[in-house]
Amino acid sequence: MTQLPALLLLGGGKMGSALLAGWRTRGVEQVVVIDPDPAATALADGKVTVVTSCAAIPAGFAPAAIILAVKPQLAAEALAPLAGRIGDAVVISIMAGKTIAWLRALCGAEAAVLRAMPNTPAAVRQGVTVVCAGANVRPTQIALAEALLGCVGIVSFIENEALLDPVTAVSGSGPAYVFLLVELLEQAAIAQGIPADLAATLARQTVIGAGALLAASDQPAASLRKAVTSKAGTTEQALAVLMDPIAWPSAVNAAIAAATQRSRELSG
Ligand SMILES: NC(=O)c1ccc[n+]([C@@H]2O[C@H](COP(=O)([O-])OP(=O)(O)OC[C@H]3O[C@@H](n4cnc5c(N)ncnc54)[C@H](OP(=O)(O)O)[C@@H]3O)[C@@H](O)[C@H]2O)c1
């Protein structure tokens, strides 16, 4: 597949526009974006048409894929006008919690539907997306989904849709946990007397640098951690606190379990 085929994007917000930027870089035949937000018109260019409703889709436009990137709570309202216009397109939903069964109930029982969970580093093409395909999805449509989502990062497929709940907890919500680490490092630095502006720089750049080091290395994270940890040194003292079973191991497990449970509750 050299150039991506014609695509319909429902929702040109944070995730939708990140995907669109990735498709532009790859090269795409044509994209129609449906988004009622006036700010979305900024997404338009020679290849991208922005319309405010389904009724304004250009006549004869036949997308190979329809990507659903609206908030889950608006999904039923946003999808309803599309029913009957899906044709042979594969439907790819990135909406949290909306199951394949729910999507097929709206799109038609015969619709080819994939459900995907990306994350916000997609905006810098460093995302990770996990995809689950429903019945009726052809191999060429799976390849198209992989190409579309692969424009913004790594793509993995799973067969058990229920695993999308813990996936949401780990990688979908995960960037927030890393940002929280920056905040906590900054606060701890200030508590040790480091001036606030330097504390912010140290916390931020340490996470950016550690991420870049991880990206550049083929070593597991544990090896990189051990490489920083000298016997009886400062890192060892800190890690003894953090790695106490009742500290980070317990907190991270509890956090992921709570987010997984919330994802299950929101599913429909
Ligand atoms: N953000 C994340 O970390 C993340 C990660 C994985 C998956 N997701 C999923 O990605 C989806 C989009 O999230 P987001 O953060 O990109 O949300 P967002 O920034 O709010 O974008 C959604 C866009 O859809 C527009 N919209 C509202 N009603 C519409 C309609 N009827 N037809 C077409 N467009 C409509 C919104 O316009 P208005 O602003 O005018 O309402 C907005 O521009 C969600 O389902 C979310 O679960 C998000």
The ligand as a Gaussian input file, in Angstrom:
#p B3LYP/6-31G(d) Opt

LIG

0 1
 N       -7.352000      11.169000      24.751000
 C       -6.900000       9.935000      25.026000
 O       -5.970000       9.697000      25.802000
 C       -7.517000       8.770000      24.322000
 C       -6.813000       7.544000      24.276000
 C       -7.405000       6.498000      23.595000
 C       -8.656000       6.634000      23.027000
 N       -9.298000       7.825000      23.113000
 C      -10.616000       7.944000      22.521000
 O      -10.539000       8.834000      21.441000
 C      -11.807000       9.453000      21.283000
 C      -11.600000      10.919000      21.040000
 O      -10.955000      11.480000      22.177000
 P      -10.287000      12.912000      22.086000
 O       -9.468000      13.060000      23.310000
 O       -9.687000      13.096000      20.732000
 O      -11.613000      13.808000      22.205000
 P      -11.853000      15.298000      21.681000
 O      -10.557000      16.044000      21.624000
 O      -12.987000      15.853000      22.481000
 O      -12.318000      15.091000      20.166000
 C      -13.600000      14.680000      19.781000
 C      -14.056000      15.608000      18.656000
 O      -15.295000      15.117000      18.155000
 C      -16.127000      16.241000      17.930000
 N      -17.565000      15.878000      17.861000
 C      -18.526000      16.038000      18.790000
 N      -19.721000      15.596000      18.323000
 C      -19.490000      15.148000      17.076000
 C      -20.324000      14.584000      16.074000
 N      -21.641000      14.369000      16.294000
 N      -19.781000      14.230000      14.893000
 C      -18.465000      14.412000      14.674000
 N      -17.619000      14.961000      15.583000
 C      -18.122000      15.312000      16.771000
 C      -15.808000      17.140000      19.093000
 O      -16.287000      18.442000      18.866000
 P      -16.695000      19.345000      20.163000
 O      -15.398000      19.668000      20.846000
 O      -17.372000      20.533000      19.548000
 O      -17.594000      18.494000      21.010000
 C      -14.291000      17.045000      19.109000
 O      -13.696000      17.932000      18.193000
 C      -12.639000       9.151000      22.527000
 O      -13.652000       8.232000      22.229000
 C      -11.644000       8.527000      23.464000
 O      -12.246000       7.490000      24.238000
 C       -8.754000       8.899000      23.715000

